[in-house]
Amino acid sequence: MTNEEIISYIYKDRKNNKEKKDNSRMISLMNKLNNPQDNLKFIHITGTNGKGSTTTMLANVLKNSGYKVGKFISPYVISFNERIQINNEFISNNDLSKYLKKIDPIIKEMEKNDNAPNGFEIITAIAFMYFNDNKCDFVCLEVGMGGRLDPTNIINTTILSIITLIDYDHTKFLGNTLEEIASEKCGIIKKDKITVTYPKQHKEVLDTIRTFCLKKNNKLYIPSLKLLDIIKCNHNINYFSYKGTYYKLNLIGKHQIYNALMVILASNILINLGYKISFSAINSGISDTSFPARLEKFDGSPTIYVDGSHNIAGAEALKDFLYEYKGKKNYAIMSFTEGKNYSKFIEEIYSYFQEIIFVEYKNKYKKAEKINNLEKVASKLNIKYKSFNLLEDAYKYIKEQENSDLLLVTGSLYLASEFRNMLTEE
């Protein structure tokens, strides 16, 4: 099967239960596949922002320690196969096809009962089979959305849970308050285990996490910012010390330092649990990590940063990053997934740009917000803007502007993926 055929099969319209109240469908699917996930050791990662970066840094630490590490992330930027990796190698189309053939009769059987798995459940099941067949020592498992009802949350062999920054996103599904959203995320906390969380959570979020950890008899670990010394944090590198030990981080943004602190803490917890992880593996795992579309830099004129931020917390992180560019000749290309809080996102960062360019990214499976809705926000805020139907035309317009300093492509990982692919073709 080609990559496009694989994606079309996975996201094909099937007869599903309209309302999901539990994970019974995913449990049923995995029972029919003999529960390969039960043979694996998981580090389960949830949160609003920073899941992918944290997952990748920790997977690299474990890989550099000599372990075979499965990694499950979503969505993808480079290719669909990026979602399932072992030691940073993407799953092949041949392996995806092999597992789809194995799972296809089960999907058809479940479909007869109007209970067929959805696309995310299918790709999660494939990941579990693939990691088990390849005898992974660890799996760094990122949730898709939320936690409590996420298909990844059927696992029973979690070593520790990591909760990254929690903020407003997916409110239609997770709740309208931070307490409600945090409660859904805390659904991954397993009884008598260990939880690590972000060092700068909102108070109501941290209170919720503490409550859940108490109920589930979890010891909660939070990196201490009193032990952190940020030596350098700019548009090229982060350099910091934590507990007197020095680290280099190529991921850009202060928030990535905070994500790295969780990885350092989680690594030391694993050491205390008896796993062999060296300081050099922690250091190199953090410093060697790169991640597409997370303030990813492309040198040129102007300098380009591609970032998949799409919610308020992401916009606030971008404001920290953009501060040094304030007053310069900056441009942004923006597109948003339908249903996101694009008006608040634009409002947070528009003042850093001379002009904002709106487009609609092209994706068969996720609708982009209509340009005219974005234009209404810009008009209300009195923002200078232009709109283009094609991303190529928007980028051509930017390149025609003289003496521009910065181009930020943001608002959606789907836009980021399309833009990166366009740059690659160039």
Steps between C-alpha positions, in 0.01 A plus 500: 500500500614854431517754781184670373314166481603421857376835632175473302436153642569606859274806483227342288146579618368205698197432718615614844317562823402866482577581862808365676444449872785261571781307336302179452541510121879526523508232770293271277733560207812423703342189653446366148870572431609315819599819682858551380520818711505288816854386416642854489630756751347844448585854589170675435504871409202736500447875521398787274834620364846344497396135476691430179820675608498333842424159352782534248760621751425215739499242219844628396632471856387138515632422152838650590500274806492196273130419516270427207237773527163526331360848456139587418417864418226695324427666274777475242699767317748321273297192404221286644756230589659749743228413751650157576877477550758267650829670590400792276439278194153550349284195444513393135206488260558124474458457874195727509345296218583173678324607819203643313447163330510334840255742657263536201279190573455616859402850389242355258361275771465793740347715226214252465407590856524874432805502724795531264814670638576851383822608331688587818403170662626312195837674490539454877430127466758473221756676719441255785541201266810644336673585828420159645616305193827695507546434872541863605647551847299819554220685321473877537129536431341837427124527541295623205267727699413525866585183685210329676322395179802504273554166318856487634359485854412131488857416606559330836880493509589866549828565681438871542270772370613842379262796487628793296356853505121497522302789354187564295461283189244250369248654739209346305621156613700562818305772680484878528704547818862418577383270780282302256777479240756396763263234633477344154879511460551346845305198381832343397627488861517134603468364853818473709725648229696824456403830335723781375354836405595834346663752735273794408146366509204727577407472869162338431669248270765409756234466771310257276815298427581482872147377576518226238845390614372475855199290390720271291780476759752659263812685606499830312829649379530861386830652379615779732556828318710614797764252381490628142743754359426609142837604361399567140160495334487645151388424146772243444556306821406447864777452752416443865606330821275295725618390844845621400521286184524670162282417199476618141166493321457564129121528526416870511290681760504525879209255519730233354733543797207423728416194288864389527482527880219243501714269286798538735275427798334202329841359404620518859182331621565216256856473631359469854270225373803302389532588133847573364512857375819704502543874535653511150186331363278760670717785378529378141136391486395857581763683295461281189123535482350682208130504425328624185273804518586593857659841442698327227746738340578530127780740415450742214366844429281539689580252776211253518360333809236231461289431808187293541363698796122528481370587847534777758787337687684463170440867417639602838814293438535669162479843666805416711684391186392803294601757761852541357350561155270776623511807274659316207352427159320175577236304311281206593315242294208355694240231454291324764309177536126551505368550852819634657504827695672686217373844603675487839815355340519783246426760766787374717779537240387731217687803636836338419433497124498761232251291305319169543425272205200267521467175308300177527727199529415203279417177682241235415435396857508823702309807382670839514319804637354717222713798406212744526462415871868580557461825303216609729728468801776695325260779403367524854856533636598741223777266382667538163442172318480323166340172403597240241332182386832323450785473747748528213360842409515616862866398524581664167349824630716484814817446297420809294507723809831684539715489816262274690645354820273215598229273364303295751278223361256402775145417609488132408725196469319425174611837363850435633511165322386651171752784524791267586413276206495805274846606622630147445373499142671834440 
